């Protein structure tokens, strides 16, 4: 009789142990909720996300000098274009908007007083570099400002 009770207790303990979550399970997580534990490949960065931020470059002026350029793009489609010509000229800040036409093209609209200037640019953007080519074929390279 003792042997039957002992076998019954052992069977009950094994039954309870097999129904409880394993030590690797999180509380409330079912085995069917678990996915493959292999790291999932990261989705490639989208140009729309990479463009957001501040960029610095140089532009050759018509008189042969060069000016520092700072571009700033925000998530909500606004932008600033700051030209810092050689001294003693003061910096010129223009504000406007931009939108993506596709992954390699943007359209910008800069307000100058009561007028506005729309341009399309081809872009190549990575985490650290931005290359912009205007409609006339002029290319300007920028690096991300930390």
Secondary structure, 3 states (H helix, E strand, C coil): CHHHHHHHHHHHHHHHHHHCCCCCCCCCCCHHHCCCCCCCCCCCCCHHHHCCEEEEEEEECCCCCEEEEEEEECCCCEEEEEEECCCCCCCEEEEEEEEEEECCEEEEEEEECCEEEEEEEEEEECCCEEEEECCCCCEEEEEECC
